[in-house]
Structures are given as C-alpha cells and as structure tokens.
Amino acid sequence: MPDHHGTLAPPTLSERLQEVTEALAATRMQEGVFEVILQPAREALDARAATVLLAGRGGLHLERVAMTGQPEGGASIWHGAMLEDDGPAADALAQRRPLFFEHEGELTQKYPSVEARSGATAPVVATAVLPMFLDDRPLGVLVLDFLEPHKFTKDEQRFLRTLAAQCAIAFGRARLLRDLESRVTERTIQLESQNDVLEAQHAELTSRSEALRLANEELDAFAMSVSHDLRAPLRHITGFLGLLRRSLDAPLSEKSERYLGLVDEAATRMNTLIDAMLDLSRTSRQPLRLTPVDVGELLSSVQAALQPDTAQRQVSWNVGPMPVVTADPELLRQVLVNLLSNALKYSQPRTETHISVCAEQRPGEWVFQITDNGVGFDPRYAGKLFTVFQRLHRPEAFEGIGVGLANVRRIVLRHGGRVWAEGQEDQGATFSFSLPRPR
C-alpha cells in the first residue's frame, strides 16, 4: 500500500506471513520449503543470515540443510550441533520454546563452549533460535543471526514462532508427499501386470469406505439414541429428588441440604451435556442447505437475540461491512451465536465490553473475525479450544461445558472453511473463521 509520500510501504508481518502461507501451500519439495521460509524471515526482521538445522534420521546430529545470507560451507557456530549437547539449538528443543539473544556476547556468555566445539567465532550480535517439531518429535531449528543488537518485539516473536511452525508442517507435508510418491511409484511398477489385483484392491477400498460411512452413521445414531435414553432416568432422578424434599417434614440440616443441592446440580449439568451431545449429532446429520446469506442481517438478528445478556452491562459493538456469502443460514447463525456469546461471556469481568466484528475478502475466501477485550487465553493451548468438552478456564469462573466451539468447527469445516483463534491471557481474544467464495 502506498504511504503518504506515494511510495510502496514494506509489507507488514501479517502480510508476509500470509504470502509465506500461500507459497507453502504450493510447495511440494522439501528444498522448496526452506526457500520459501528463509528469505522472508531475513527480510522481515532485517537479519544477516537465516539457517535451518534438521535432525539427521537415526542420528543425534543437527545437519545444516539450508541457509541464506552467509557463504556456502563457511565456518559457523551452528556446524556440528547435536540434539543433546550444551548448545542453544539443543536447549531450544529441550525447552520446547524459542530462545532470543538481543545483545552482543549474550549467546556465547550463556553457552561458552559453542565456539570451541564448532571451531568458529560467532560473527553475530543478536540471534533467534526457533525449535521445530514434527508429530511431537524434534525436527530441528530455524536460526536468524543479526549484525546489530535487535530487540525482538512480541509481534516479531509471534511471527517467528508461526513461521517455524509453518516450516515444520510444510516440511512434514513435503516429506509425506515424497514418501507417498515413492510408494506410489513402487506400487505402480508392481501392479503394471496385475490389473486383477488392482481391481480387487479397489473393490476392497470401496467396501471399507462404505463400511466407514455406515459406521459413522451408526455412531451418530448411537449417540443420539443414548442421549435420548439417558433422559428417562434423569427425569426420574430430578422427579424423585423433588418428592424426597417434600416428604421430609422436619427442616433439613445444612449438610443434608447441601447433599440434595449437589444431586440437583449434577442432574442439571447432565441434562446440559445430553443437550450438547444431541446438538453435535444434529450438526453432523443435518444436510447443508446452501443459499445466499446476508451476513450483516444475520448478525443484527443474533445481536438482538443476545440483548438480554447485555441489558445490565456496558457493551459497545463495532461491526464492519458484511458480505453476502453462500452458506446454510441456520448453521451459520449457530456459528455467530456461539462466537458472540463467548465474546460476551469471557468479557464479563470488564467494566465496559468492547466487541468488534469484521470481514475481509481474501483469495478464494471470506475471513470473519470477532475480537473482544475479555480475559483471553494461554496461546499454547489454542489448539484445544475447538475440541469437544475442552475448556481453558475453571468451571466456577465461567459457565459452559466446552461444546459451542466444537460445534462451530464442525459447521465451518462442513462449509469448506477453517477456524482458528488468537489471544493472550488477560488481553482479549480474536476468533476467526473462513467461508469459501464461489468463483
């Protein structure tokens, strides 16, 4: 975007990350992954060099597999690093967190043996060491070296962590594709003269696919049946609990009253869980009825429905222009209800609640973001947010059972979109989801 002088402003970290994400999506080779990652990382933070070290298969060494900004084969403190030594790369992998060294001598002071082991002098002032994991196993590290002291801002740290995570995922995908292509090639050679075997395997695959489909249908039906069957004994519990209270003539002791209250609360919670299971089952079974949906009108309707939750609170809404999308209006309404209800719920401790909703057109999709100024969450556990019955806050702090976001994820995935969340503890949160744009 041009600045006030009419020149092109450098891309932001978010824009660079988006470019890297799109480039990685088209990258199939392992070498291509590093080419896509290293140069943007250097340019974004004005680093002298960027290096990728990977754990050798079956060994303890970290091999330097890609680098930019320094001579090929030149001496480097990263040469000869191992998965288990006293160096910064091994330390970052052991601690499972990035290490940032912002001032000259800081790295060698903490790791005095690194120069002696590698036979090289650290020709850098500041360094960032980002660990990478694949299937929870150490994959390697991404390293950025600087010739000047460098203060790593929170945005830069987040950018580098995300870049390292994307590098690991893309590398794993490229490795998987390479292995799959190798297996397919071998298998194709074996089956060139065995068409009958191929046909038999195809028939077996079709049969298994059908069996899996039927099993999923039976599982959904079982969950719905069990949920319905649980209601009868639950009604008996609550009904006889009321009769028991009325049949006890004398005033109850404090302990007896507390016991009966716990039974009542447990029955109520179980009823809520049953309703949640039924909602999840319906979401999976309900056919999609795609039609043009004015998200602005739908959003206004949801805000009106949530008005009772905001009557006694100071809530300010900032809603941007909304598009018309192709979606199931009833299911999309559930998504908005869940996300807006969450924003209101987790911002209750604030004197004034601020909620913003915006939509952004991106290549092939619309991205919707709902941001609040609530209690936020620990970003390390963001992946658990959309899992059934998973909660990141104590039950006594906020009501709920952890099903709403799981439902959101199911609905969005069924529409061909994706869903994610960003936040920090006590600094609010942003929940985002995307919907495909028809060509």
N, C-alpha and C positions, 0 to 999 in steps of 0.2 A: 504494500500500500504506500503511495507517495506521502512524504512528510510535508511540513509547511514550506520547505524550500523547493518542493517539486521533485525531489529525488526519491528513489525507492528505499524505504526503510528496511533494515535487515529483518528477516523473519523472526518471530517470537519463538520461545522454546516449544510452546504448544504446536505452532505451525511446523516447526522442524520435526517434532515427534509424529505429527500426522503424515508428513512426507515420508518419514522413515517407515511408518506402519504400512503405507500404501506400497512403497518399494519392496518391503519384505514380503508382502502378500504375493508378489510376482516373482520372488526369488526361489529357485528350486535347488541351486547348488550351494554347498557349504561355503565355498570360497566367496560366492556372491553375497552371502550373509554378512561377512566381515567387511566387504567393500561398501555395502550399504550403511553399516553401522559406524565405522571408524571415522570417515571424513566428516560426516555431520556432527559427531561428538567433538572432534577437534575444532571445527569452525564455530560451533555454538558457544564454546567457552574460551576460544582463542588459545587452545593448548598447543604446546610444541609438538607433541607426539602422542599417538594412541597405539596401544598394543593389546593383542588378545593372546592369553596363555590358556592352553587346554590340557586337561589331564590325559596322559597317554593311556591307551587301552591296556589294562593289565599291569600298569606300572605306577610308580609313585611320582614320576617327574611331571612337571608342568612345562609343556613344549610351547615355544613362541611360534604360533602358526600364522599370524598376520600382524602387520604393523604399518604405520604411515607416519611420516614426519621425521624419520631417522634412517641412516644408511642401512641397507640390507647387509646383515652379517656383522654389523658393528658391535663393539663391546656394550653390554647392557647389564644393569643390576638385576634384570629380570631373567637373564640367561641362567639356566641350571636350577631354577626354583623347583621346590618339591611340594607335594601335597602335605607332607609332615616335616616341617623344619621350623626355624625360628624367624622366618621372614614375613613380610607384610602380606604376601599373597596367601600363604598358608594360614596366617592369622585371620584374614578376612573370611576365608572359607570356614575356618573352625568356629568363628563367632557368628557366621551367617549374617553378617552386616557389612556395609561399605565402610572403608576407612578413608579419612580425609586428612591430608597433611598440608597445612596452609602456608608455612613459613620455612625458610631455608634452614637446613640441618635438622628439622623436626623428625623426618623419616629415619635418617641414619643415627640420630640420638636414641630413638626408641628401638631400632634394630641395628646395633653396631656391627654385627657380623655379616651383614648383607654384602658390603663392598668387598670384604676379604674373600667371601665364598665365591663371588662371581668374577673377581679379578677386574672389576670395573669401578670407576668413580661415578657416583650419582650425579649426572650432569643436569640436574633439575633442582628447582626450588620448591615447588608445590606439586603434590601428587594426589590423585584419587584412585582408589583400588576398589572395584566393584565385583563382588563374588557372583558367580552364576551357577545355578543348579538345574539339573535336568532329571525329572522323576525323583526329586528329593536327593539326588546324588550329586557330589561336587563335579561340575563340568569344567570350571576354570575361572579366570578373572579377566575383566576389562580394565585396562590401566590408562589413565591420562596423565601426562607429565607436562609441567609448566616451567618456563624460564624465569618467571616473576612470581612473587608471592600472590596467592589467589584466595580470596575469601569466598567459600562456597555457600551461596545463598540457599534457602530452603527450596526455592524453585529449581535451582541448578541441581541440588541433591536429588530432588524428586525426578527431575529429567534424566539424570544419570542412572538412578535405580530402575526407572522404567525402561531405559534404553538397554541396560544389562539384561533385564528380564525378557524383553522382546528378542534380544540377541540369542538368549538361551532357548527360547521357544522356537524361534525360526531355525536355529541350528538343529534342534531336535527334529523339527519337521523335515528339514533338508536331509538329515541322516536317515530318517524313517523312509522318505521318498527314495533315497539312494538304495537303501536295503530292499525296499519293496520292488523297485525297478530291477534290481539284480535278481531277486527271487522270481519275478515275473518272467524275466528273460530265460533263466534256467528252466523254469516250469514250462515255458512255451516250447523250448527245444525238446524237452522230454515228451511233450504231448503232440508234437507235429504229426506223428504217425499213429496216434492213439485217440482218434476222434470219438470212439465209443466210450473211452474213459472220461473224456471231457464232457460228453453228454450226460454220463452218469453223475458226474460231479455237479453239473448244472442242475440236474433234477434234484439231487440231494440238497443243494443250496436253496432251491426254490421251496423244497419241503421244509427246511429248517426256518426259512423266512416266514412261511405261513404258520409254522408251529410257534414261532416267537410272537407273531401278531396275535394268534389266538391266546397265547399265554398272557400277553399284556392285557387283552380284553378280559380274560378270566380274573386277572389280578385286580383290575379296576372294579369288576363286578363283585369280586370277593370283598374288597374294601368297602364298597357301598353297602353290601349285604351285612357285613359285620357291623358297620356303623348303625344301620337300621336296627339290627338285633340287639345292640347294646342299649338302645333307648328304653326297651321294656324294663329290664332290671333297674335301670337308672331311675325310671319313673317310680318303681316300687320303693327304692331307697328313699327318694325325696318324699313320697307319699306317706310311708310308714314313719319317717322321721317327724313329719308334722303330727301324725296321730300320737306318736310317743310323747311329743311335747305337751299335747292337750291332755293325755291320760295321766300325766304326773301332777297330782293335786298340789303337793307342797311346793313352796318356792325352791328352785334348783340351787344347788351350791355353785359357787363360782367355777369350780373345776368341772362339774357336770355340764354347766352352760357352755364352757369353753370346748369340751369334747363334742357336744352336739353341733356347735358352730363350725368346728373343723370338718365334721362329716358333711355339713351343708355346703361349705366352701369347696370341698373335694368333689362333691356331686355336681356343683355348678361348673367347676373347671372341666370335669369330664364331659359334661354336656357341650361346653365350648369346643373341646377337642374333637368331639364327634361331628359337630357342625363344620369344623375346619377340614376334616377328612372328606366329608361329603362335598364341600366346595372344591377341593383339589380334584376329586374324582370327576365332578361335573365339568371342570375346566378341561380335563383331558378328553372327555367323551363328547362334549358339545361341539357340533360341527361349526366350522367357520362360515359366517355369512358376510362376505366381503362386500362393502358398498362405500361410496364416497362419504366421508365423515368430516364435518366442520369441527376441528378440534377446539376452536375458540368458543363455539356454542356449547360443546360438550363440557368444556372446562367451567364455563359460567354456571351450568346446571349442577356440576359437582360442588362448586363453591357454595351455591345456595343450599344444597343438601347438608353441607357441613356447617351451616350457620349456627345451629345450636351449640356446637363445640367451641365457637368463638364468641358467644354472646357476652360472657363475663371477662373477656380478655381484650388486650390491645393488639390487634393483628393488622399489619399493613401488607398488602399484596402488590406485587409488581409483575404484571403479566404482559409479555410482549406480543407482537402479532403472531397469530397461529395459522397454519396452513390447513388445506383440505387434504386428507390422506385417504388411502384405500385400506379399510380395516373393518373388523366386526365391531359395531358401535357398542354393543352390550359388554363385550370383553374389554374393549378399550376403556370404557367407563370404569370397570373394575380396577384397571391399572392406575388410572388417575385418582380414584377414591383411595386406594391403598397408599399411594405415594404422598398425596396431600394430607391424608390422615396421619401418616408417620411424621411428616414435617410439623404438623400442629402438635402431635403428642410429645415429640422429643424437644420441642422448643417451649414447653410449659414453664420451665424454671425461669425463663427470661421475663423481664418486666414488660418488654414490648417484643412481639414476634414479627420477624421480617421473613417473608416467603416470596421468592421470585420464580417465575416460570418463563422459560424462553424456548424458542425453536430455531434451529439452524439447518439450513439446506447444505448438504454435503454431497459429494459424488455418489449418486445412486441411492441416497437415503435422506430421511429427515431425522435429526437428532433433537430430542427434547430433554431439557434439564430443569430439575426442581431443586432449588437451593434454599436452605433455612439457616437460621442463626442459633440452632439448638445446641445440644450437648455433644454432638458429633460422635466419633467412634475411633478406636485404635485402627489405623490403616493396615496394620499387619494382619488383621482378621477380616478384611473386607470380603474375602472370598467366601466366608461363612454366612454372609448376610442373606443370600438368596437360597439357603438350604433349609429344608423343612424342619421346624421346631428348633432352629438355632437362633439364639439371642445373644447380643453382646453387652446387655445391661442386666442388672439384678432385677428379678421379677417384682420385688417390692418397690423398686424405683419407678418402673413404668409398666402399665398393664399390657397384656398381649401374650400370645403363645408362639409367635415366630412362624406364621403361615402366610401372612399377607405378601411378603416379598417373594416367597417361593411361588405363589400364585402369579405374581407379576412376571417372574421369569418364564413360567410355563406359557403364559399368554403371549409374551413378546416373541419367544422362540417359535411358537406356532405361526406367528405372522412373518417369520423370516428375519426378525430383527435381533438385537443384542441388548444386554442390560449390564450396567456397572455402577459403581459408587465410589466417591472420593470424599475424604473427610479427615479431620484431626480431632483429637479429644478436646472438648470444650470450645471448639472453633467452628461448629456447624458442619453441615454435610451437603453434598450435591449428589442426587440420584439421577442417572441418565438412562435413556433407552432410545433405540432407533427403530424406525419403520422404513421398509424399502419404498423407494419412489418408482412408480411404474414408468416404463420407458415411454 
